[in-house]
Amino acid sequence: MQDVKRKASGLSKGSLICGICTIIPFVGVAFSLIAIILGIADLVKIKNGKSSTSGKKMDIAGIVLGLVLLPIAIFALSIIVGSFVMAAATGTFSETGSLLSSVIKNFFKLIMLKLGFSG
């Protein structure tokens, strides 16, 4: 076996950081996938004895954050993009003159529809 350093690898730190960054809107899905990939890659390196075991907890935390927050990030992204699409399709921002107000209105409409309320 090789002489493995005692401190956590960059892959484990990157996995944890990307797992935390999954909460950032628009790029959360990408960060989630990166966290999962980096965590798994480092766990394989640890298993093969090429990386220190001190980063194992960070790898697991990054993978768990990525897996748990991925559906939330996808839901948030779909609501945000959907509200822009609804505003463009209905032409509400050309009538009201305010893109932000129509996007916010459509944002809440989509949330209510996804929760099962019709109106």
BELNOR-V944412 format. One record per residue. N is the residue number from 0. RES is the residue in one letter. PHI is phi in radians with two decimals (* if undefined). Layout:
N_RES_PHI, N_RES_PHI
//
This chain:
0_M_*, 1_Q_-1.42, 2_D_-1.39, 3_V_-1.67, 4_K_-1.12, 5_R_-1.50, 6_K_-1.69, 7_A_-1.14, 8_S_-1.39, 9_G_-1.16, 10_L_-1.11, 11_S_-1.21, 12_K_-1.15, 13_G_-1.12, 14_S_-1.09, 15_L_-1.16, 16_I_-1.10, 17_C_-1.16, 18_G_-1.09, 19_I_-1.22, 20_C_-1.27, 21_T_-1.08, 22_I_-1.33, 23_I_-1.32, 24_P_-1.07, 25_F_1.24, 26_V_-1.91, 27_G_-1.08, 28_V_-1.12, 29_A_-1.12, 30_F_-1.07, 31_S_-1.08, 32_L_-1.12, 33_I_-1.14, 34_A_-1.07, 35_I_-1.14, 36_I_-1.13, 37_L_-1.12, 38_G_-1.12, 39_I_-1.16, 40_A_-1.07, 41_D_-1.27, 42_L_-1.10, 43_V_-1.15, 44_K_-1.13, 45_I_-1.14, 46_K_-1.09, 47_N_-1.47, 48_G_1.38, 49_K_-1.72, 50_S_-2.48, 51_S_-1.29, 52_T_-1.34, 53_S_-1.21, 54_G_-1.64, 55_K_-1.09, 56_K_-1.16, 57_M_-1.17, 58_D_-1.05, 59_I_-1.11, 60_A_-1.12, 61_G_-1.12, 62_I_-1.14, 63_V_-1.12, 64_L_-1.06, 65_G_-1.09, 66_L_-1.23, 67_V_-1.28, 68_L_-1.51, 69_L_-1.04, 70_P_-1.10, 71_I_-1.17, 72_A_-1.15, 73_I_-1.15, 74_F_-1.07, 75_A_-1.10, 76_L_-1.12, 77_S_-1.16, 78_I_-1.16, 79_I_-1.15, 80_V_-1.15, 81_G_-1.07, 82_S_-1.19, 83_F_-1.18, 84_V_-1.14, 85_M_-1.10, 86_A_-1.13, 87_A_-1.26, 88_A_-1.22, 89_T_-1.50, 90_G_1.23, 91_T_-1.20, 92_F_-1.37, 93_S_-1.38, 94_E_-1.37, 95_T_-1.47, 96_G_1.48, 97_S_-2.22, 98_L_-1.13, 99_L_-1.10, 100_S_-1.15, 101_S_-1.25, 102_V_-1.17, 103_I_-1.13, 104_K_-1.08, 105_N_-1.22, 106_F_-1.03, 107_F_-1.24, 108_K_-1.07, 109_L_-1.15, 110_I_-1.08, 111_M_-1.13, 112_L_-1.15, 113_K_-1.19, 114_L_-1.45, 115_G_1.74, 116_F_-1.60, 117_S_-1.84, 118_G_3.12
//
